[in-house]
Amino acid sequence: MPNILAKIFGDQNEKEVKRLQKTVEAIEAFEPQIKALSDGELRAKTDEFKQRLKQGETLDDILPEAFAVVREASVRTLGMRHFPVQLLGGIVLHQGRIAEMKTGEGKTLVATLPAYLNALTGEGVHIVTVNDYLARRDREWMGKIYEFLGLKVGLIQHDMDSAARQEAYAADITYGTNNEFGFDYLRDNMVIYKENMVQRGLNYAIVDEVDSILIDEARTPLIISGAGQKSTELYYKADKFALRLAKDIDYEVDEKAKTISLTEEGSRKAERFFNVDNITDMENTELLHNIIQAIKAHVLMRRDVDYVVKDNEVIIVDEFTGRLMFGRRYSDGLHQAIEAKEGVRVQRESRTLATITFQNYFRMYKKLAGMTGTAKTEEEEFQSIYGLDVVVIPTNMPMIRKDYPDVIYRTEEAKFKAVTEEIAQRHAKGQPVLVGTISIEKSEKLSRMLEQRGIPHQVLNAKYHEKEAEIIAKAGQPGAVTIATNMAGRGTDIVLGEGIAQKGGLHVMGTERHESRRIDNQLRGRSGRQGDPGSSRFYLSLEDDLLRLFGSDRIMNLVDALGMDDDTPIENNMLTKQIEAAQKRVEAKNFDIRKQLLEYDNVLNVQREVIYKQRRQVLEGENLKDSILDMIKSLVEEAVKLYTSNSPHPEEWDIEGLAEHLGHLFLPAGALTISQEDKENLTREEFTERLVDMAYELYDKREKEIGEETMRELERVVMLKVVDQKWMDHLDDMDRLRDGIGLRAYGQRDPLVEYKIEGYDMFQEMIHSIQEDTVTLLYHVKVEKPPEREQVAKPALASHGGEGSKPQTVKRAGKKIGRNDPCPCGSGKKYKECCGRIA
């Protein structure tokens, strides 16, 4: 049906491209006059454009000429002239949209057009890449164009200090990674002096590999952590208990949803082992959570697939890129559970000091744009979460790559034999081959098989970005065989060696279909760049996770109907369509998961904006006295309501209780009295006003005692300290609320609605608590020297995911147990064979 409608009404994307073509023609028309300018005259165009903007012209008004200027500057500095389709991509990016451009179409160069144009406003442009290496490469490479035109270019790298970051952000155009930009935002909202902030506002961002950053990496939040206090003992004990359990007897596994649940038998065993009456009681929530995570670590988390153990550390493997995520940790105690399973030192859980999702970070930019080779399949998500639509940009040269139908085998063993055979044949004739695997484990298996055949090859396991880029760039040389874990080396073009075009170009082989079609398309897209010949094929087996877990009965029925033994492949277009249908189902499910995560984070995001706005007011040096007086008035009004029970009769008021309460806040002892005349004539409103006036007088008196200037800084010092402390406590409380809110579904209540309601109530309580503590301190704190600001939130780690603090030594109380002594847990085994295994 969609194809029929497209024929009748025309393709919407095609119409959009045609509409934008008029602007491309306008840019092209400027080329002769821009080419005639000297270097100095070309550079002077930047000042001219800035002046025209001040005089009322818009960026859209000057776009055609500005783009023509960048194009000419690129020719003079890099010897690269933007193709018309690259101009088209630049227009789309300037409009705050996503440009889908095939691999090799020069996205890095495309970004220079809108980056230069938008930098002319002086508000800054951020160009976001997936790793430090690409950020550095692109800044050095494309920076020549901007600097030639008189603009300053900055670079953010992981190991830079605050002064260097400030300088980089002050530049007209700043390159960096999504993690660094996000963490700098969080850190800026933890500083205690404005001078320590590094960013200067979020104006315009161009996100390279936008699907990777805004979708794949957006599933886990950015978290800045401090050291936690929780003991690690429970992880060891939970791991020991998990080893005693049997699948389907003590617990049940849902591989699709990746969840674990204890059976009644498992619950009884847990109650006996941990000596509790009822494992499902609210007081045992944390214990049950640790047990589930321990089982999950053993059953669902696979070594050399989900993580590796290196130098006695558990390091996550990114499922989309195959990269080792150094410094990143699974959240929610799962990382600690894996550490206990693997017998390495368990690091303490951390305390969250600041957190934000990529979705909510990038939505703060005034204008957001992105580019990638694969975005159209995720347009619904880009549109609903970021308000971004996708424009598919035509290729500069026609695409001639041949994509063969999938080949499916009954077993994984047969599939890998066939993959090895095809590699051997193509290698023998000198054709380069790029093989994509979905895990380190699978890439090492294939590597061993190729070694047995004597076929030289490179394995890309994405440990070092620079080495990755170097290896992937050479993957198009004669006879090269490169195994890449998913999309390692992404962002680097594969250029074909001499004579490779005559051999059929680069052949790409996928050894398994990914849950997302987009990831498969990324792998395919490494071949056939800029009109090069090339080919691709995916090899599958019925034992692959996608088909085993998500394949419909129709696939299995189709396979049975076609008939196949282990070594006989099936190549069938109908089968390929069924597999894509399975992928669509998984994509829809994953989209729902990400959307739900965002809905929960939106609750916290509203609260975060309130707190960060309050902090910024303090840092900007605003006079807080009026805000403090409002707090005092609010607290007095609430107290009067509480202790007068809304009664108009003074004899019914609890004056003693009110005096004690206000005494904690500001009231001196014995200051609150009510005469007989008051009892007969005083209204509650007059009484409230009298108390507020008394509080204001006392505040003014304190201000005179310590001096106005000192009082203003004391207000800032106290406010920062109280807000930061309460906000950290609130983040912990919201974490706990989130952990347990799912249980509300059993009572036929929507967990998200409950989370919103309770989260709002908790936030209001926190605000009240901030007001109380702030006012109390301001009236009572001793000021013997000028007040100094104190950093309450002291970061230990900043990572994408959830992470623990530095390793802590596990100390056990009591007599030391010998390795050959009976284990005190009662298992009957020697200590070295039981709990001593993980000591």
C-alpha positions in Angstrom: 0.0 0.0 0.0 2.7 2.6 0.9 4.4 2.0 -2.5 1.1 2.5 -4.4 0.4 5.8 -2.5 4.0 7.0 -3.2 3.4 6.4 -6.9 0.1 8.3 -6.9 1.1 11.3 -4.7 4.9 11.2 -5.2 7.5 10.5 -2.5 7.5 13.0 0.3 11.2 12.9 0.7 11.7 13.5 -3.0 9.4 16.5 -2.9 11.4 17.9 0.0 14.7 17.4 -1.8 13.3 19.2 -4.9 12.1 22.1 -2.8 15.5 22.5 -1.2 17.2 22.3 -4.6 16.3 26.0 -5.2 18.5 27.0 -2.3 21.3 24.8 -3.7 21.0 26.7 -7.0 21.2 30.0 -5.1 24.5 28.9 -3.5 25.9 27.7 -6.8 25.1 31.1 -8.3 27.4 32.9 -5.8 30.4 30.7 -6.8 31.9 32.9 -9.6 32.0 36.1 -7.5 33.2 34.3 -4.4 36.0 32.5 -6.3 37.2 35.9 -7.6 37.9 37.2 -4.1 41.4 37.3 -2.6 42.1 35.4 0.6 41.9 38.6 2.6 38.5 39.6 0.9 37.2 36.1 1.5 38.1 36.2 5.2 36.5 39.7 5.5 33.2 38.1 4.6 32.9 36.8 8.1 32.8 40.4 9.6 30.5 41.5 6.8 28.0 38.7 7.7 28.1 39.5 11.4 27.4 43.1 10.6 24.5 42.2 8.4 23.0 40.0 11.1 23.2 43.0 13.6 21.4 45.1 11.0 18.4 42.8 11.0 19.2 40.1 8.3 18.5 36.5 9.3 20.8 33.4 9.0 18.4 32.2 6.2 19.0 35.5 4.4 22.7 35.1 4.3 22.8 31.3 3.9 23.4 31.0 0.1 26.4 33.4 0.2 27.8 32.1 3.5 27.7 28.5 2.2 29.4 29.6 -1.0 32.1 31.3 1.1 32.7 28.0 3.2 32.9 26.0 0.0 35.6 28.3 -1.5 37.5 28.3 1.8 37.4 24.5 1.8 38.9 24.4 -1.7 41.7 26.8 -0.7 42.6 25.1 2.6 41.8 21.4 2.0 41.4 21.0 -1.7 37.9 19.7 -1.2 34.9 21.3 -3.0 31.4 20.5 -1.5 29.3 18.5 -3.9 25.8 19.8 -4.6 24.3 17.0 -2.4 26.6 18.1 0.4 25.2 21.6 0.1 21.8 20.0 0.4 22.8 18.2 3.6 24.2 21.4 5.0 20.8 23.2 4.4 19.0 20.3 6.2 21.3 20.5 9.2 20.9 24.3 9.4 17.1 23.8 9.5 17.5 21.7 12.7 16.8 18.3 11.0 18.5 15.0 10.4 20.4 14.5 7.2 20.7 10.8 6.3 23.7 10.5 4.0 25.4 7.2 3.0 28.8 6.2 4.2 31.5 8.0 2.2 29.3 11.0 1.3 31.5 13.3 3.3 29.3 14.2 6.4 32.3 15.6 8.2 32.7 18.3 5.4 28.9 18.9 5.3 28.9 20.0 8.9 31.3 22.9 8.2 28.5 24.7 6.3 25.8 25.1 9.0 28.5 25.3 11.7 30.1 28.4 10.1 26.7 30.0 9.4 25.4 29.5 12.9 28.7 30.5 14.6 28.2 34.0 13.1 25.7 34.8 15.8 28.4 34.5 18.5 26.4 32.1 20.6 28.5 29.0 19.9 28.1 25.8 18.0 28.8 22.3 19.3 29.8 19.5 16.9 29.2 16.2 18.7 31.1 13.0 17.8 31.1 9.5 19.2 34.7 9.4 20.5 37.7 11.6 21.5 39.7 10.5 18.5 37.1 11.6 15.9 36.5 14.9 17.8 40.3 15.6 17.6 40.6 14.5 14.0 37.7 16.5 12.8 38.7 19.6 14.8 42.2 19.5 13.3 41.0 18.7 9.8 37.9 20.9 9.4 39.3 23.6 11.8 41.5 24.8 8.9 38.4 26.1 7.1 37.0 28.0 10.1 40.3 29.5 11.1 41.0 30.6 7.5 37.7 32.5 7.8 38.6 34.1 11.1 36.7 31.9 13.5 38.0 30.3 16.7 37.7 26.5 17.0 37.8 24.6 20.3 38.2 20.9 21.3 37.0 19.1 24.4 38.9 16.0 25.4 38.4 13.7 28.3 41.6 14.6 30.2 41.3 18.4 30.0 41.1 20.7 33.1 38.5 23.4 33.7 40.6 26.3 32.3 41.2 24.5 29.0 37.5 23.6 28.8 36.4 27.2 29.4 38.7 28.3 26.6 37.3 25.6 24.2 33.7 26.5 25.0 34.5 30.2 24.5 35.4 29.4 20.8 32.9 29.9 18.0 32.8 26.2 17.2 33.6 23.5 19.7 34.2 19.8 18.9 33.7 17.1 21.5 31.9 13.9 22.5 28.3 13.6 23.8 29.6 12.3 27.1 31.9 15.3 27.6 29.3 17.9 26.7 26.7 16.2 29.0 29.1 15.8 31.9 30.3 19.4 31.6 26.6 20.5 31.9 26.2 18.5 35.1 29.5 19.6 36.6 28.5 23.3 35.8 25.5 22.7 38.0 27.6 21.5 40.9 30.2 24.3 41.1 30.0 26.9 43.9 31.4 29.9 41.9 30.2 31.1 38.6 33.8 31.5 37.4 34.2 27.7 37.6 31.5 27.0 35.0 32.9 26.0 31.6 29.9 26.0 29.2 28.3 29.3 28.0 24.9 28.1 27.0 23.4 25.4 24.7 22.7 27.2 21.4 23.1 24.8 18.4 24.4 21.2 18.2 25.2 19.1 15.2 25.3 15.5 16.3 27.4 13.1 14.1 26.3 9.5 14.0 23.1 10.8 15.5 21.4 7.4 15.7 24.2 6.0 17.8 24.2 9.0 20.2 20.5 9.9 20.4 19.1 6.4 20.3 21.6 3.7 21.2 23.5 5.5 23.9 20.4 7.3 25.2 19.2 4.2 27.0 21.5 4.8 29.9 21.8 8.2 31.7 24.9 10.2 32.4 25.6 9.9 36.1 28.2 11.8 38.3 28.8 9.8 41.5 30.4 10.1 44.9 31.5 7.4 47.2 28.6 5.4 48.7 28.5 3.9 52.2 26.8 0.6 51.5 28.7 -2.6 52.4 29.7 -5.1 49.6 29.1 -8.2 51.8 25.5 -8.7 50.5 26.7 -9.1 46.9 29.0 -12.0 47.9 26.2 -13.6 49.9 23.6 -13.2 47.2 26.1 -14.7 44.6 26.7 -17.7 46.9 22.9 -18.2 47.2 22.4 -17.8 43.4 24.8 -20.7 42.8 22.5 -23.0 44.8 19.4 -22.3 42.7 18.0 -24.3 39.7 16.3 -22.7 36.7 12.5 -23.4 36.4 12.5 -24.8 39.9 13.7 -21.8 42.0 13.5 -19.1 39.4 12.0 -18.4 36.0 13.7 -16.5 33.1 12.2 -14.4 30.4 15.0 -14.0 27.9 13.1 -11.6 25.7 12.4 -9.2 28.5 15.7 -10.1 30.2 13.9 -10.5 33.6 14.2 -13.0 36.5 11.5 -13.9 39.0 11.7 -16.2 42.0 9.3 -19.1 42.2 7.6 -20.0 45.5 10.2 -22.6 46.1 13.0 -20.1 45.4 11.4 -17.6 47.8 11.2 -20.2 50.6 14.9 -21.1 50.0 15.8 -17.3 50.2 13.9 -16.9 53.4 15.8 -19.8 55.0 19.2 -18.8 53.6 18.9 -15.1 54.7 16.8 -15.8 57.8 13.9 -13.6 57.0 10.2 -14.2 57.5 8.9 -13.0 54.2 11.2 -12.1 51.3 8.5 -10.0 49.6 8.0 -7.7 52.6 8.8 -4.0 51.9 11.7 -4.2 54.4 13.3 -6.9 52.3 13.0 -5.1 48.9 16.8 -4.4 48.8 17.6 -8.0 49.6 15.3 -9.4 47.0 16.7 -7.0 44.4 20.2 -8.2 45.2 19.2 -11.8 44.8 17.5 -11.1 41.4 20.6 -9.2 40.2 22.9 -12.1 41.3 20.8 -14.6 39.4 20.7 -12.3 36.4 24.5 -12.0 36.5 24.8 -15.8 36.2 22.0 -16.5 33.8 21.6 -13.5 31.5 25.0 -11.7 31.5 27.6 -13.5 29.4 31.3 -13.2 29.7 33.0 -12.1 26.4 29.6 -11.1 25.0 28.2 -8.6 27.5 31.4 -7.9 29.4 35.0 -9.0 29.6 37.2 -9.6 32.7 40.5 -7.7 32.2 43.2 -7.0 34.9 40.7 -8.2 37.6 38.1 -5.7 36.4 34.7 -6.3 34.8 34.5 -4.1 31.7 31.3 -3.7 29.7 31.2 -4.4 26.0 29.0 -2.0 24.2 26.4 -4.1 22.4 26.1 -1.7 19.4 29.8 -1.0 18.7 31.6 -3.9 20.4 33.8 -1.3 22.2 35.1 -1.9 25.7 33.5 0.8 27.8 36.3 1.6 30.2 35.1 3.4 33.4 31.4 2.6 32.7 29.5 0.3 35.1 26.1 -1.3 35.0 23.7 0.4 37.4 21.4 -0.9 40.0 24.0 -3.2 41.6 24.2 -5.4 38.5 27.9 -4.6 38.0 28.7 -5.6 41.6 26.7 -8.8 41.1 28.9 -9.7 38.1 32.0 -8.9 40.0 31.0 -11.3 42.7 30.2 -13.9 40.1 33.6 -13.5 38.4 35.5 -13.6 41.7 37.0 -10.1 41.3 36.9 -7.4 44.0 33.4 -5.9 44.4 33.4 -2.2 44.2 31.0 -0.2 46.4 27.9 1.2 45.0 28.1 4.9 44.6 25.8 7.8 45.5 24.3 9.8 42.7 25.3 13.5 42.8 23.9 14.5 39.4 22.3 12.7 36.5 20.6 13.4 33.2 19.5 11.4 30.2 20.9 12.3 26.7 17.3 12.9 25.6 16.8 15.6 28.2 20.3 17.1 27.7 20.1 17.5 23.9 16.5 18.8 24.0 17.9 21.8 25.9 19.7 23.1 22.8 17.9 26.0 21.1 18.5 24.1 17.8 19.5 20.5 17.3 20.5 18.7 14.1 22.1 15.4 13.2 23.7 13.4 10.5 24.2 9.6 9.9 24.0 7.0 7.3 21.1 5.3 8.9 18.2 7.2 10.5 15.0 6.8 8.4 14.0 3.5 10.1 14.0 5.4 13.5 12.3 8.6 12.2 9.2 8.0 14.5 11.5 8.0 17.6 13.5 11.0 16.4 10.2 12.9 15.8 8.4 12.0 19.0 11.3 12.5 21.4 13.4 15.2 19.8 11.0 16.8 17.3 13.5 15.9 14.5 12.4 14.7 11.0 14.7 12.9 8.6 15.6 14.0 5.1 17.3 11.3 3.0 20.0 13.0 0.9 20.7 11.5 -2.6 24.2 10.0 -3.1 26.7 12.0 -5.2 27.2 9.0 -7.4 24.6 6.2 -8.1 24.7 3.4 -5.5 25.7 0.1 -7.3 26.4 -2.1 -4.3 24.7 -5.5 -4.6 22.9 -6.7 -1.5 22.3 -10.4 -1.6 19.4 -12.1 0.2 20.1 -13.7 3.6 21.4 -17.2 3.8 20.1 -19.3 6.7 21.4 -22.5 8.2 20.0 -24.8 10.8 23.0 -24.6 13.2 25.5 -21.9 14.1 28.4 -24.3 13.4 27.2 -24.8 9.8 26.8 -21.1 9.4 30.4 -20.3 10.5 31.8 -23.1 8.3 30.0 -21.4 5.3 31.2 -17.9 6.3 34.8 -19.2 6.6 34.5 -20.9 3.2 33.3 -17.7 1.5 36.0 -15.6 3.1 38.6 -18.1 1.8 37.3 -18.0 -1.8 37.1 -14.2 -1.9 40.5 -13.8 -0.2 42.1 -16.2 -2.8 41.1 -13.8 -5.6 42.3 -10.8 -3.8 38.9 -9.3 -2.9 38.8 -7.5 0.5 36.2 -8.8 3.0 34.8 -7.0 6.0 33.0 -9.4 8.5 30.7 -8.0 11.1 30.0 -10.0 14.3 27.8 -9.2 17.3 30.2 -10.1 20.1 33.8 -10.4 21.0 33.2 -14.1 21.6 31.9 -14.7 18.0 34.7 -12.6 16.5 37.3 -14.7 18.4 35.6 -17.9 17.3 35.7 -16.9 13.6 39.3 -15.7 14.0 40.3 -19.2 15.3 38.6 -20.8 12.3 40.5 -18.5 9.9 43.8 -19.2 11.6 43.2 -22.9 11.0 42.7 -22.2 7.3 45.9 -20.0 7.3 44.0 -16.9 6.2 45.7 -13.7 7.5 43.2 -11.3 9.0 42.7 -8.4 11.4 40.3 -8.5 14.4 38.8 -5.1 15.4 37.7 -5.4 19.0 37.5 -1.6 19.5 39.9 -1.1 22.3 41.7 1.9 20.9 39.9 4.4 18.7 43.0 5.5 16.7 44.0 1.9 16.0 40.4 1.1 15.0 40.4 4.0 12.5 43.8 2.9 11.0 42.7 -0.8 10.6 39.2 0.0 9.2 40.7 2.5 6.7 42.9 -0.3 5.3 40.0 -2.8 5.1 39.6 -2.1 1.3 43.2 -3.2 0.4 43.8 -6.3 -1.8 43.0 -9.5 0.0 42.4 -7.8 3.3 40.1 -9.7 5.8 38.8 -7.6 8.7 36.6 -8.9 11.5 34.8 -6.0 13.2 32.7 -6.4 16.3 29.6 -4.6 15.2 30.5 -1.2 14.0 34.0 -0.6 15.5 35.8 2.1 13.6 32.6 3.9 12.8 33.2 7.4 11.4 36.2 6.3 9.2 35.8 5.7 5.4 37.1 2.5 3.8 38.9 3.5 0.6 39.3 0.8 -2.0 42.9 -0.2 -3.0 44.2 -0.2 -6.6 42.4 -2.7 -8.8 39.8 -3.7 -6.2 36.9 -2.2 -8.2 37.6 -4.8 -11.0 37.4 -7.6 -8.3 33.9 -6.6 -7.2 34.8 -4.0 -4.5 34.6 -4.6 -0.8 32.4 -7.6 0.2 30.6 -7.1 3.6 29.5 -10.2 5.5 27.2 -10.2 8.5 27.4 -13.3 10.7 24.1 -12.5 12.5 21.2 -10.1 12.2 21.1 -7.5 14.9 17.9 -6.6 16.7 17.9 -3.3 14.9 17.8 -3.1 11.1 19.7 0.1 11.4 22.8 -1.6 12.8 22.7 -4.1 9.9 22.4 -1.2 7.4 25.4 0.5 9.0 27.5 -2.6 8.4 26.2 -2.9 4.8 27.0 0.8 4.3 30.7 0.3 4.7 30.7 -1.0 1.1 29.7 0.9 -2.0 30.8 4.4 -1.0 30.9 7.2 -3.7 29.7 4.9 -6.5 32.2 2.2 -5.7 31.2 -1.4 -6.6 30.6 -3.7 -3.6 28.4 -6.4 -2.2 26.9 -7.6 1.1 25.3 -10.7 2.5 24.1 -11.9 5.9 24.6 -15.4 7.2 22.1 -16.6 9.8 21.2 -19.8 11.8 18.1 -20.9 13.6 20.3 -20.8 16.8 20.8 -17.0 16.5 19.3 -15.1 19.4 17.1 -13.0 17.1 15.4 -16.0 15.4 15.4 -18.1 18.6 13.7 -15.5 20.7 11.8 -13.3 18.3 11.4 -15.3 15.1 7.7 -16.0 14.4 6.3 -19.5 13.9 6.0 -18.5 10.2 9.8 -18.5 9.9 10.0 -22.0 11.4 7.2 -23.3 9.3 8.8 -21.8 6.2 12.1 -23.5 7.0 10.4 -26.8 7.6 8.4 -26.6 4.4 11.6 -25.8 2.4 13.4 -28.8 4.0 17.0 -28.5 5.0 19.8 -30.5 6.6 22.6 -28.9 8.7 24.9 -28.0 5.8 22.3 -27.0 3.3 21.5 -23.2 3.3 18.3 -21.6 2.4 18.3 -18.4 0.4 14.8 -17.0 0.1 13.5 -13.4 -0.2 10.3 -14.3 1.7 12.5 -15.5 4.6 14.4 -12.2 4.5 11.1 -10.3 4.8 10.0 -12.5 7.8 13.3 -11.8 9.5 12.9 -8.0 8.9 9.4 -8.3 10.4 11.0 -9.9 13.5 13.4 -7.0 13.7 10.6 -4.5 13.5 8.8 -6.2 16.4 12.0 -5.9 18.5 12.6 -2.3 17.4 9.1 -1.4 18.5 9.6 -3.1 21.9 12.9 -1.3 22.4 11.4 2.0 21.4 8.6 1.5 24.0 11.3 0.8 26.7 13.3 3.9 25.8 10.1 6.0 25.7 9.1 4.7 29.2 12.6 5.5 30.6 12.2 9.0 29.2 8.8 9.4 30.7 10.2 8.6 34.2 13.2 10.9 33.7 10.9 13.7 32.6 9.5 13.7 36.1 13.0 14.3 37.5 13.8 16.7 34.7 11.2 19.2 35.7 12.5 19.1 39.3 16.2 19.3 38.1 15.4 22.5 36.1 13.9 24.1 39.2 16.9 23.3 41.4 19.5 24.2 38.7 17.7 27.5 38.1 17.8 28.3 41.8 21.5 27.5 41.9 22.2 29.7 38.9 20.5 32.6 40.6 22.9 32.1 43.6 26.0 31.8 41.3 25.0 34.9 39.3 25.3 36.9 42.5 21.6 37.8 42.7 20.4 39.5 45.9 18.6 36.6 47.6 17.2 38.7 50.5 13.7 39.0 49.0 13.7 35.2 48.3 14.7 34.5 51.9 12.0 36.9 53.3 9.4 35.1 51.2 10.6 31.8 52.7 10.3 33.2 56.2 6.8 34.4 55.5 5.8 31.1 54.0 7.1 29.1 56.9 5.4 31.3 59.5 2.0 31.1 57.6 2.3 27.3 57.5 3.2 27.1 61.2 0.3 29.3 62.2 -2.1 27.2 60.2 -0.8 24.0 61.8 -0.8 25.2 65.5 -4.1 27.2 65.3 -6.0 24.3 63.6 -7.6 27.0 61.4 -9.6 28.1 64.4 -10.6 31.8 64.7 -10.6 31.5 68.6 -7.2 32.3 70.2 -8.1 30.2 73.3 -8.0 27.1 71.0 -4.6 27.8 69.6 -1.5 25.8 70.7 0.7 28.8 71.5 3.2 26.7 73.4 3.7 24.3 70.5 3.9 27.2 68.0 6.5 29.0 70.2 8.6 25.9 70.4 8.4 25.3 66.6 9.2 29.0 65.7 12.0 28.9 68.3 13.8 26.4 66.2 13.5 28.8 63.2 14.1 32.3 64.5 12.1 33.2 67.7 14.0 33.9 70.9 12.7 32.2 74.1 9.7 33.9 75.7 9.1 36.3 72.8 5.7 34.9 71.9 3.0 35.9 74.4 -0.7 36.6 74.0 -2.5 39.1 76.3 -6.0 38.8 77.5 -7.0 41.6 75.2 -5.4 39.6 72.3 -7.4 36.5 73.2 -10.6 38.5 72.8 -9.8 40.6 69.7 -6.9 39.0 67.8 -7.6 37.4 64.4 -5.5 34.7 62.9 -4.5 36.9 60.0 -3.3 39.7 62.4 -1.5 37.2 64.5 0.3 35.8 61.4 1.2 39.4 60.3 2.6 40.2 63.7 4.8 37.1 63.7 6.1 37.8 60.2 7.0 41.4 61.2 8.8 40.0 64.3 10.8 37.6 62.1 11.7 40.4 59.6 12.8 42.7 62.5 15.0 39.9 63.9 16.5 39.3 60.4 17.3 43.0 59.9 18.9 43.0 63.4 21.1 40.1 62.5 22.0 41.8 59.2 23.2 44.9 61.1 25.2 42.8 63.5 27.3 41.0 60.8 27.1 43.6 58.0 25.0 43.8 54.9 27.7 42.5 52.5 28.5 39.6 54.8 24.8 38.8 55.2 24.3 38.6 51.4 27.2 36.2 51.0 26.1 34.2 54.0 22.7 33.8 52.2 24.5 32.4 49.2 26.7 30.1 51.1 23.9 28.6 53.2 21.5 28.3 50.2 24.1 26.5 48.1 25.0 24.1 50.8 21.4 23.3 51.8 20.1 23.0 48.2 23.0 20.6 47.2 22.6 18.4 50.2 18.9 18.1 49.9 19.0 17.5 46.1 21.5 14.6 46.6 19.2 13.1 49.2 16.2 13.6 46.9 18.0 11.8 44.0 18.6 8.8 46.3 14.9 8.9 47.4 13.7 9.1 43.8 15.9 6.1 42.9 14.4 4.1 45.7 10.9 5.1 44.7 11.6 4.1 41.1 12.9 0.7 42.2 9.8 -0.2 44.1 7.1 1.5 42.0 6.6 -1.4 39.6 4.9 -3.4 42.4 2.0 -0.9 42.2 0.9 -2.6 39.0 -0.2 -5.6 41.1 -2.8 -3.3 42.7 -4.1 -2.3 39.2 -2.4 1.1 39.5 -0.3 2.7 36.8 3.3 2.8 38.1 4.2 5.9 36.1 1.2 7.9 37.3 2.0 6.8 40.9 5.6 7.8 40.4 4.6 11.3 39.1 2.2 11.8 42.1 4.6 10.6 44.8 7.6 12.2 43.1 5.8 15.6 43.1 4.9 15.1 46.8 8.5 14.2 47.6 9.8 17.3 45.7 7.4 19.6 47.6 8.6 18.1 50.9 12.2 18.7 49.8 11.5 22.4 48.9 9.9 22.8 52.3 12.9 21.2 54.0 15.3 23.5 52.0 13.3 26.5 53.3 13.3 25.3 56.9 17.0 24.5 57.0 18.0 27.7 55.1 16.1 30.0 57.4 17.2 28.2 60.6 20.9 28.4 59.6 20.7 32.1 58.6 19.2 33.0 62.0 21.5 30.8 64.1 24.8 30.2 62.4 27.8 31.8 64.1 29.8 34.2 61.8 33.3 34.6 63.3 35.0 35.1 59.9 33.9 35.9 56.3 31.6 33.0 55.1 33.2 30.6 52.6 31.4 28.4 50.1 31.7 24.6 50.6 31.4 22.0 47.8 29.0 19.5 49.2 28.8 17.3 46.0 32.3 15.9 45.6 32.4 13.8 42.4 34.3 10.5 42.5 33.3 9.3 39.1 31.6 10.6 35.9 30.4 7.8 33.6 27.7 7.0 31.1 25.7 4.2 32.7 25.7 3.9 36.5 28.8 3.4 38.4 30.5 2.6 41.6 33.2 4.5 43.4 36.8 3.5 43.8 37.5 -0.1 44.9 37.2 -0.7 48.6 38.8 -3.5 50.6 36.3 -6.0 52.0 36.8 -6.4 55.7 35.3 -9.3 57.6 34.9 -9.2 61.3 35.7 -12.1 63.6 38.2 -14.9 63.6 40.0 -15.6 60.3 38.8 -18.8 58.6 41.4 -21.2 57.3 41.2 -22.1 53.6 40.7 -25.8 54.4 38.2 -25.2 57.3 34.5 -26.0 56.9 32.7 -23.1 55.3 30.7 -21.2 58.0 27.7 -20.9 55.6 26.8 -24.5 56.3 27.3 -25.8 52.7 29.4 -28.7 53.9 32.2 -27.7 51.6 35.7 -26.4 52.5 36.0 -22.7 52.8 38.3 -22.4 49.8 35.8 -24.2 47.6 32.8 -22.2 48.7 32.8 -18.6 50.1 36.6 -18.5 50.0 36.4 -18.7 46.3 35.4 -15.1 46.2 37.2 -13.8 49.2 
